[in-house]
Amino acid sequence: MNNFCVKCEEILKGRYCDNCGYCVDSSSFKNIVAILSTTILPLDGTYSVKTSSEVPDIVGILHYIGHPSTKEIVENLGAVKADTNLFQGLGIGESALAFSIKQGQSSRKTEGFTVHQDTSLDILDCRIITRID
C-alpha cells in the first residue's frame, strides 16, 4: 500500500510528513487501488486531484493503461495489467495514480491521438486522484 499525507497529499516515508510535518496514523493513509493514463472519473462524487513530485511504489497495483510506452513504464515500475482497460471507478477513500502526458508535450494537438507517441517519466505527470465522497 502507498501512503499519502491527508493534509498535503505528499508521499509519506514514515509516520511524519516530510513536506508539512503533519503526524499521521495508519487510518490517515490513502489507499492506491489503480494506475491510469489519464484522470478518469466514471463515478459521480467529489475528488481531490494533485500532481505529485515523486512516483510512489506501485508494485502489484493493477493498471488500466493501453498506451504502449506508458504501459511499459508502469509495468517496469511493478504495476500489473488489469484484465480489462475499463476502469470501474474509485470507492470513497480510494486513490488512483494517473500517469498522464504533461500539457504541451502531447501529440494529440497535432496528430489527433497519442498512441504512437513515445513517453518517458520526464514527460509524464503523476497525479493522485482521491475520491472524497
N, C-alpha and C positions, 0 to 999 in steps of 0.2 A: 504494500500500500504506500502511496506517495502522500506526503503530508504538507499542507499549506497553512500559513497563519490565517486565522479567521479575521484578523484586524487589517492586515495589509496585503494578504494573499501571496506573499513571497514563499519560496520553498523553505521548509524547515529542515535543519540538520540535527535538531535535538529538541529539547523542551522549550527553549527560548528562541525567539525570532531574532536573527542577526540584524535584520533590517530595521525593525521598530522597537525591539526589546520586549515585546509582549510575551508573557509567560503563558504557555498553553498546557492543557492536559489532553489526554487521548480522545476525549469526547469533542474536542475542538477541531480535530483533523478533518480535512476534506478528502473524500474517497474518490480517486480517479477510476472510472469504470470503462472508459472508451478513449480511443485515439482516432481523430478525424482529420480530414484535409481542409476543412473549412468550418466556419461557425454554423452548425446545423441545429435548429431548434424546432423539431417536429411537434412538440407538445406545448400547449399554452402554459404560461407561467411567468414568473419573474426570475430573471437570470442576472448574474454578475459575470462580466467578461473583462479579463485583464491580461495584458501581454506580460509574459514572464521573461526576465533577462537570462534565465538558465533553463536548460532542458532537464526535467526531473528523471528519475529512474522509471522507465516504462516497461521493464522486463515482465513478460507474462500478461500484459494488458491487451485486450482484444482491440484490433484496429479495423476500421471500415474504409480503408483508402484504396481507391482504384488507380490513381495517378501513378504510373510506373516508377518514376525516380523517387517520388515522395514515399511510396510504399517500400522501396528498397531501403531508404534511410531509416524509417521507423522499425523495420524488421531487423536491420543491423543494430539498432538500439535495444532490441529484445522484444518488441511488440509482436503479437501473434495474430495472424489473419483470422478474422471472424468468418463464419460460414457464409455470410452474405455481406454485400456492401450497403444494405439498407439498415441504417441506424434507427432504432425504435424510439430513442429519446432518453432523457435523464429523469430519474426519480428525484423527489425533493431531497436535498442534501448531497446529491451525487454530483461529481465533476467529470468533465472530459477535457482532453487537450486537443486543440486544433493546430495542426502544422500547416498554416496557410502561406501562400506566396505573398511576400510583402507588397504593399501598394507601390506601383511604379515599376515593379520587377516582373510583372506578369505579361505573357504574350497574348493574353485574351483581347486586349485593346486592338492590336494589330492583326492578329490571326483569327480571333473569334473563339479560341479554345486554348487550353494549356497542356493537353495530353502529351504532346511531343516535346514540351519544354523540359530541359534538364533542370533539376533543382539541387540545392545543397543547403546545409544548415545556415549558410550565410544569407540566403535569400528567403528563408522561411521564418515567419513569426511563430512563436509558441504561445498560444493563447489559452488561458484557463477559463473554462466555462463552468459555472456552478449554478444549479437550479436552486433558487431560494424558496419559492412556493409555487 
